[in-house]
């Protein structure tokens, strides 16, 4: 999910302002000003490293507008209990080139483990906000 902020403490994922599906911007290209918070089930208890990649592209197709790659290290376990692995990817400074609908996909070891859609739209007249959208100036506050 896209969110305002997220943190992990003792394996617990805490999320603030979750569920962003629309980002309003005064002009484009524009930064996302959001983070990605996710968790996935650890399928192989013997694995201690996962290759994670994130890619965003227009819904109607085309090239990626941004990509991120990281390696996630987890402690090896010797039991069969299910385990959820929290993941936070700061996307505040990555941008979208223009208004439109985008799909963000998360790959773990080259397998799609999740996706979400979000829309980037030109900011409407002052004081207008709808649904779970939030208006954010293209210039972050100091």
N, C-alpha and C positions, 0 to 999 in steps of 0.2 A: 504494500500500500504506500501511496505517497503521503507524506506527513510533514508537519512543521518541524518536528525534531523527534529523536529517538535515542535511547540509551540501553545498554545491557549491563546488568549487575547480577552476578552469581547465576548466569544462564537465563535470567528473567528479562524479557523484552518489554521495555516501557515505551509507549508511543504517545506523543502529544499532537493534537490537531490532525488526526488520521482520517483518511478517506478522501483526500483531495482528488477531484475528478475534472475540475475546470480551473485553469490558471488565466487570470485576466492580466493583460499587459497593455501599457500605453503605446508601445511600438515594438517592432520586430526587426532583427533578431533580438531575443530577450532571454535572460537567465530564468531557470526553472524556479529558484528560491524554494526548493523542497528537498526532502531526503526520502530515500526508499527504505522502508522497514519491512522485513520479511522473516519467515522462519520456515525451515524445511525439515522433514523427518530424516534422520540418519538411517539410511538403509543398510549400510555395511558397517557393522560395529567395529570391524578391524581397521577400517580406513581412518587415517589421522590427518589427511590433507584432501581438500576439495578445490578444484579449479572452478571459479565462478565468473561468469561474464554476463553483462547486462547490455542490452541493445535496444535502442528506440528508433522507430521508423514511422513514416506516415501510414495510416490505416489503409489508404488506397494504393499502397505499394511504393516502391522507390528505395533509395539508399538510406542507410542508417543516418540519423542526425546526430547521435552520440553513442559511444560504446565505452564500457569500463570492464577491466579485467582485474581479478584479484585471486590470491590463494588464501584459503581459509584453513587454519590449523586447529584441530580439535584433539583433546586428550583421547588416547586409546582406551577402550573399555574391554573388560573381559566377561561381560554378562550380556544377556539378550534383551534387556529392557529397552523399550522404545525411547528415543531421545530426539528432542527438537533442537535444531541448531539455529540460533538467532543470527540475523544478518542485518547490518545497517550500511547503506551506501550513500555517502553525502553527494547529492546532485545539485546543490544550491547554485554552483557556478557553471554548470553545463547549460547549454541553451537550446532553444528551439528556433528554427530559422523564420517561421512565419505562423500565422493563424492556421488552425486545422486540427484534425483528430490524429492522435498518435497511439501506437501500441508499444508498450515497454515489455520486453521479455527477459526472464531470468533463466540462465542456463547453469546447471550444476553438472560438472564433468560432461559437458557437451549435450546434455539432455534438458529440454525445456521443463522447468519445474514450476513455472508460474508466468502469468502475463496480466497486464492491466492496461486499460485504455484511459487516456486523458485527453482533454481538449484544451487548446490554447486559443484564446479569443482576444480581439481588441477590446480594451476597457470601455465600457459604456459610459454614458454621462454620470457625473458625480452623484453618489448616494444610491446607486442601483446595485443590488446584489441579489442573486437568486439561488435557490437550492443549497447545495453544499459547496458552492463556489466561493472564492474569496478574492477580493480585490487587493492587489499588491502593486505598489508603484514600481517602475523599472529601476528606481534608485533605492537601495536598501537604506533603512534608517541608521543613523549614527549611534 
